[in-house]
Each structure stands twice: as structure tokens, then as C-alpha cells.
Amino acid sequence: MNFALPSVALVLAGCAGPAREAPYTTTPMPEKEAGGFECSAEAAQYAVGQKTSAELASELMKKTGSKTLRWMPPRTAVTMDYRNDRLNIAYDDFMVITQISCG
């Protein structure tokens, strides 16, 4: 009979300590209460179909309340991190805006 396998399992089980709780808890705070920015893409939807430009981007940032801007060129990978203070503007090969979102 092979006793090596059960012995290894017992040794490994002894290494696992008791479950620990987090040393603190957090309560989410709305971005506006925290003094940050919050983007609202609805205010910028009129720009879908327009040519991209720095002036239009600046205008859209003001209208949406965003703090940062991310251009999303065609066929380009973007990170999936969510930032509620960021305005995303996707455009096509002809520099025409195809989508506006926050995140």
C-alpha cells in the first residue's frame, strides 16, 4: 500500500492556516461626494457621425463632465478597466465618430 500520497495531503493541509477576515471594510462613496468627476455620455451622443477634432473632443469633455479622454481607433485593443471619469470616443477609418461612452 502506498502511504506517500495521504501523507503529502496531510502535510499540505497543515500549511493552510485558518481563514482570515479583511482587516478593514470599505463603503463605496459616490464619485461626486468624493470630489471627483463623473462622466455622462448621454450629453455627447449628438456627436456620433461627426468628424473627430481636438475642438470637438474638448467640447464633449465639458458637456459630459469627464476628466479624461480616450480615443479608440478602429481595430485597436483597449483595456477593460472602468473609470467613471473617462470619456471614450471610438472612430472609424475616416475619422468619423462611431461611438461615445464613459468608462
Stockholm file with secondary structure:
# STOCKHOLM 1.0

chainA/1-103         MNFALPSVALVLAGCAGPAREAPYTTTPMPEKEAGGFECSAEAAQYAVGQKTSAELASELMKKTGSKTLRWMPPRTAVTMDYRNDRLNIAYDDFMVITQISCG
#=GR chainA/1-103 SS CCCHHHHHHHHHHHHSCCCCCCSCCCCCCCTTTTTCCCCCGGGGGGGTTSBCCHHHHHHHHHHHTCSEEEEECTTCCCCCCCCTTEEEEEECTTSBEEEEEEC
#=GC SS_cons         CCCHHHHHHHHHHHHSCCCCCCSCCCCCCCTTTTTCCCCCGGGGGGGTTSBCCHHHHHHHHHHHTCSEEEEECTTCCCCCCCCTTEEEEEECTTSBEEEEEEC
//
